[in-house]
Amino acid sequence: SGTNAAAGAAHDAMRRFEDIVGPAAMAKAVANVAAALRTKRDDRRRKRALEAVADPERAALRRLERNREKRDAAKKRGLAADSGKPRPKKHKPVSAAADLLGI
């Protein structure tokens, strides 16, 4: 619900801004921002590709760290790291169950 409220507020602000500056100027501004974002992303992608060639060990460390973060996030969500399936529950050993039942 918080995300929807923020998105609604952003959409409302964009609409008000467009009413002030006009649709043509708004479209031009949005296009400029999108182009700037695309340029930054392309630069980062190019830099990572160059790093993979220039310093493969550092690139490998970056990949390992990224995968470790993915695995930790999956554990935090309760998912198995290799798939989107829920992690199987860990069952108590039989002796613990026997203790609970008083056997």
N, C-alpha and C positions, 0 to 999 in steps of 0.2 A: 504494500500500500504506500510506503514511503517513496519508493521509486516512481510509482505512478503519479504521486503528488508533485515530485520534483520535475518529472517530465512534463506534466501539465503546466507547471509554473514557467518552465523554460519555453514551452510552446507559446504560452500567453505573452511572454516577454518578446519573443521573436515577432509575433503578430503585431504587437504595439510598436515595436521598432520599425517594422515594415510600413505601418500606417504613417509614421513620422517621416521616414526618408524616401518612401516610395518603393514600388515593387522592382523597378529596374535597378536602382542603386542597391537594394537588398539582395537581389539575385547576383549582382556583381560582387558584393562583399562576401556572400556565401561561397561563390566560386573561388574567390581569392583565398579564403581560409582553407577550403578543401584542397586547393593546389599547394598551399604552403604545407599542410599536413602530409600530403602525398610526397612532396619533396623531402621532408624530414624522414619519413618512413623509408623512402628509397635510399637516402643517404645512410641510414642505420643498417639497412639490409646490405648495401654495398660494402660498408665498413666490416660487417661480420663476415662476408664472403672473402674479403681481402685478408682478414685475420686468420681465417681457416687455412689459407695458403701460406701466409707469412709466418704465423706462429701456431702450428697445428696443436701443440700441447696445450696452449692457453684456450684454444677453441674447444678442445676435448674436455678440459676442466669446466668450461662454461656449459657444455652439453650435460656433463655429469651432474653439475649443480642444478640445472634446470629440471632434469629428470628426477633428482632427489626431492626437489620441491613439489613436483607433480605427485610423486609417491606419497609424500607426507600429507599433501592436501587430500588425496584419495583416502588415506587412513583416517584423517580427521572427519571426512564425510561418511566414513564407514563403508567405503567401497573397496573392492579388491583392486589393486593397482593395475592389473593387466586387462581388466574389463570393466564394464559399467555395472556388473552384478554386485549385489550386496555381499559383504564378507560373511562367510559362514560363522555361526555362533560357536563360541568355545564351550564345550560341555564340561561339567565338573567330572572329575574322576569318580569311578564307581565307589571308592572308599568314602568320598565326601558325601555322596548320595546316601550311602548306608548310614553314615553318622547322622544325617538329617532325619532319616526314617527311624533311627533308633534300633537298627538291626545289629 
